[in-house]
Amino acid sequence: MSLPSVYQHKLAEKLTILNERGRGVLVRIYNIKKTCSDPKTRPSFLSDKAMEPCVKFINKKFPTLDVRSSTQHLGPVHKDKGDIVRVLGPFYHSFVDVLEFRDHVYELLNTIDANQCFFDIHVNYDFTKNYLDLVVTYVSLVLLLARTEDRRVLVGMYHCAHEMSHGASDPSFARLGQMLLEYEHPLKKLTEEFGPHTKAVTSALLSLHFLFARRNQGAEQWRSDQLLSLLSTSGAMLTPASSDTMACEYLSLEVMERWILSESPWGAPKGGGAVPGPPP
């Protein structure tokens, strides 16, 4: 990887921006899931007895919803189309944001692979950390999306009401509907998506090997190694202020475990060499 290519593609900046964007989208999808699972905050259209046939029809036919030839199944939706578009609009556009976020993640991961970027937590800490964070955020978003039970109805009902109101479907609906279908089995889809990125994810995870093993030691081991003692000489103890890997010393064990657990299915190298687990 040449240094000019990193500056030209602004990879570090894109990682930072996408991480912030991804966390925001993740919060919104979580709020949608939480809102729809509570009868007190659930949109009334999803619980209305008159809407039950529409909900069943949308779930069954999604995403191939032909509004014009299905008026007998969507009568209540046509009656309240204005309110449905207004109430379900924020839900729908949050799902569209997931689609756009996925597109940007695809583009960035492919660019990183094409430039053969080097990942090592001890050498380029911020770059490696942001890369691992982005993968975790993306995986978390896909899994949360798959667990949002009303996603089909929210998107499908908005689509029907939008087409009834404007005479045409929303431009994003076709791709959004296909994405929701693909993530019916999220682990299978994630395995397909990260197949081409196994090398990059593996190198980033393997750079945690010694750091994770050392940080996972118990207090007794730290004392025996003179890493945790009030009596030992200062020269024999860690000196973070002058350490070449100072940032790693502040990296929490919880964050490293999240990286390993979320990314090991796609970053585990063939033939062994996995990041070690906690000592017995």
C-alpha positions in Angstrom: 0.0 0.0 0.0 1.5 3.3 -1.1 1.2 6.3 1.2 -0.2 8.6 -1.6 -3.1 6.1 -2.2 -4.1 6.5 1.5 -4.2 10.2 1.2 -5.9 10.1 -2.2 -8.8 7.9 -1.1 -9.0 9.5 2.4 -9.5 6.1 3.9 -8.9 7.2 7.5 -11.4 10.0 7.2 -14.0 7.7 5.6 -13.6 5.2 8.4 -14.1 7.9 11.0 -17.2 9.3 9.3 -18.8 5.9 8.6 -18.3 4.8 12.2 -20.2 7.8 13.4 -22.8 7.4 10.8 -23.2 3.7 11.6 -23.6 4.2 15.3 -26.4 6.7 14.6 -28.2 4.4 12.2 -27.8 1.5 14.8 -29.5 3.6 17.5 -32.4 4.5 15.2 -33.0 0.8 14.2 -32.8 -0.1 17.9 -35.4 2.5 18.7 -37.7 1.2 15.9 -37.4 -2.3 17.3 -38.1 -1.1 20.8 -41.0 1.2 19.7 -42.7 -1.6 17.8 -42.3 -4.2 20.5 -44.2 -2.0 23.1 -48.0 -2.0 22.6 -48.1 1.6 24.1 -45.7 3.0 21.5 -46.4 0.7 18.5 -47.9 2.5 15.5 -51.7 2.1 15.6 -51.8 0.8 12.0 -50.0 -2.4 13.0 -52.5 -3.2 15.8 -55.7 -2.0 14.2 -58.2 -4.9 13.7 -59.2 -3.4 10.4 -55.6 -3.5 9.2 -55.0 -7.2 10.0 -55.8 -8.5 6.5 -53.5 -5.8 5.0 -50.7 -6.7 7.4 -51.0 -10.4 6.5 -51.1 -9.7 2.8 -48.0 -7.4 3.0 -46.1 -10.0 5.0 -47.0 -12.7 2.5 -46.3 -10.8 -0.7 -43.4 -8.7 0.4 -41.5 -7.3 -1.5 -43.5 -7.9 -4.7 -46.5 -5.7 -3.8 -48.6 -4.8 -6.8 -50.7 -2.0 -5.3 -52.9 -1.4 -8.4 -54.1 -5.1 -8.7 -54.4 -5.6 -4.9 -57.0 -3.0 -4.0 -59.3 -5.6 -2.5 -56.6 -6.5 0.0 -55.4 -2.9 0.7 -58.7 -1.0 1.2 -57.9 0.2 4.7 -54.5 1.3 3.7 -56.0 3.4 0.9 -58.4 4.9 3.3 -55.6 6.1 5.7 -52.8 6.5 3.2 -52.1 10.1 4.2 -51.7 9.2 7.9 -49.7 6.1 7.1 -47.2 8.0 5.0 -46.8 10.7 7.7 -46.5 8.2 10.6 -44.4 5.5 9.0 -42.2 7.9 7.0 -39.4 8.2 9.7 -39.4 4.4 10.1 -39.1 3.9 6.3 -36.3 6.4 5.8 -34.3 4.9 8.7 -34.3 1.6 6.8 -33.3 3.5 3.7 -30.4 4.9 5.7 -29.3 1.3 6.5 -29.3 0.6 2.7 -27.2 3.7 2.0 -24.8 2.9 4.9 -24.3 -0.6 3.5 -23.5 0.8 0.1 -20.8 3.1 1.6 -19.4 0.3 3.7 -19.1 -2.0 0.7 -17.4 0.7 -1.3 -14.9 1.5 1.5 -14.0 -2.1 2.3 -13.5 -2.8 -1.4 -11.2 0.2 -1.7 -9.2 -0.9 1.3 -8.7 -4.3 -0.2 -7.8 -2.9 -3.6 -5.1 -0.8 -1.9 -3.8 -3.8 0.2 -3.9 -1.8 3.4 -1.8 -3.0 6.3 -3.5 -3.5 9.7 -1.6 -3.9 12.9 -2.9 -2.5 16.2 0.7 -1.8 17.4 1.8 0.0 14.2 -1.2 2.0 13.0 -3.5 2.0 16.0 -6.2 4.4 14.9 -6.5 3.0 11.4 -6.8 -0.6 12.7 -9.1 0.3 15.5 -11.5 2.2 13.3 -11.5 -0.6 10.7 -12.4 -3.2 13.4 -15.0 -0.8 14.9 -16.7 -0.4 11.5 -16.9 -4.1 10.9 -18.5 -4.6 14.4 -20.9 -1.7 13.8 -22.0 -3.2 10.4 -22.4 -6.7 11.8 -24.4 -5.4 14.8 -26.6 -3.4 12.5 -27.4 -6.4 10.2 -28.1 -8.6 13.2 -30.4 -6.0 14.8 -32.2 -5.4 11.5 -32.9 -9.2 11.2 -34.4 -9.1 14.7 -36.7 -6.2 14.0 -39.8 -8.3 13.5 -42.1 -5.6 11.9 -39.5 -4.5 9.3 -41.5 -6.0 6.4 -44.8 -4.4 7.4 -43.3 -1.0 8.2 -41.6 -0.8 4.8 -44.3 -2.6 2.8 -47.2 -0.5 4.2 -45.4 2.7 3.7 -44.6 1.7 0.1 -48.3 0.9 -0.6 -49.5 4.2 0.9 -46.8 6.2 -0.9 -47.7 4.7 -4.3 -51.4 5.3 -3.6 -50.7 8.9 -2.7 -48.1 9.8 -5.4 -48.9 7.3 -8.2 -45.4 5.8 -8.1 -43.3 3.8 -5.6 -40.4 5.3 -3.7 -37.2 5.0 -5.8 -35.4 3.1 -2.9 -38.1 0.5 -2.3 -37.0 -2.1 -4.8 -33.4 -2.3 -3.4 -34.6 -1.9 0.1 -37.1 -4.8 -0.2 -34.3 -7.0 -1.7 -32.0 -6.1 1.1 -34.5 -7.1 3.8 -35.0 -10.4 2.0 -31.3 -11.1 1.9 -30.9 -10.5 5.6 -33.6 -13.0 6.6 -30.7 -15.3 7.4 -28.1 -12.7 8.5 -25.2 -14.9 9.4 -25.3 -16.6 6.0 -25.4 -13.3 4.2 -22.6 -11.8 6.3 -20.4 -14.8 5.5 -20.9 -14.1 1.8 -20.3 -10.4 2.2 -17.0 -10.7 4.1 -15.6 -13.6 2.1 -13.5 -11.2 -0.1 -12.3 -9.3 3.0 -11.1 -12.2 5.0 -7.4 -11.3 4.6 -7.8 -7.7 5.9 -10.0 -8.8 8.8 -7.6 -11.6 9.7 -4.5 -9.4 9.8 -6.3 -6.9 12.0 -7.5 -9.6 14.4 -4.2 -11.4 14.6 -2.4 -8.2 15.6 -4.4 -8.5 18.9 -2.8 -11.8 19.7 -0.2 -10.9 22.3 -2.0 -7.8 23.5 -5.2 -9.7 24.2 -3.3 -12.6 25.9 -1.4 -10.3 28.1 -4.4 -8.2 29.1 -6.4 -11.3 29.8 -4.0 -12.5 32.5 -5.1 -12.5 36.1 -3.8 -10.2 38.8 -1.5 -12.8 40.3 0.2 -13.2 37.0 0.6 -9.5 36.7 2.2 -9.4 40.2 4.6 -12.2 39.4 5.7 -10.4 36.3 6.1 -7.2 38.3 3.5 -5.4 36.2 1.2 -4.7 39.1 3.1 -3.9 42.3 3.6 -1.0 44.7 6.9 -2.4 45.9 8.8 -3.2 42.7 11.3 -0.7 41.3 9.8 1.7 38.8 12.3 0.7 36.1 10.9 -2.8 36.0 7.3 -1.8 35.6 5.4 -0.6 32.6 6.0 3.0 31.6 3.0 3.9 29.4 4.3 7.5 28.9 7.3 6.3 27.0 5.7 3.2 25.4 5.6 2.8 21.6 2.2 1.2 22.0 0.7 3.6 24.6 -2.7 3.7 22.9 -3.0 -0.1 23.2 -2.5 0.1 27.0 -5.8 2.1 27.2 -7.7 -0.3 24.9 -10.4 -2.0 27.0 -10.6 -5.8 27.1 -14.3 -5.5 26.4 -13.7 -3.7 23.1 -11.2 -6.4 22.0 -13.6 -9.2 23.0 -16.3 -7.5 20.9 -14.0 -7.3 17.9 -13.0 -11.0 18.2 -16.5 -12.3 18.8 -18.1 -10.3 16.0 -15.4 -10.8 13.4 -13.9 -14.3 14.1 -16.3 -16.1 11.7 -14.9 -14.1 8.8 -11.4 -13.4 10.1 -10.3 -16.7 11.4 -7.3 -17.9 9.4 -7.2 -21.4 7.9 -5.0 -23.8 9.6 -5.0 -22.3 13.1 -3.5 -19.1 14.4 -6.6 -17.7 16.0 -6.6 -15.1 18.7 -6.2 -16.9 22.1 -9.1 -17.0 24.5 -8.9 -16.5 28.3 -6.4 -18.7 30.2 -8.0 -21.6 32.1 
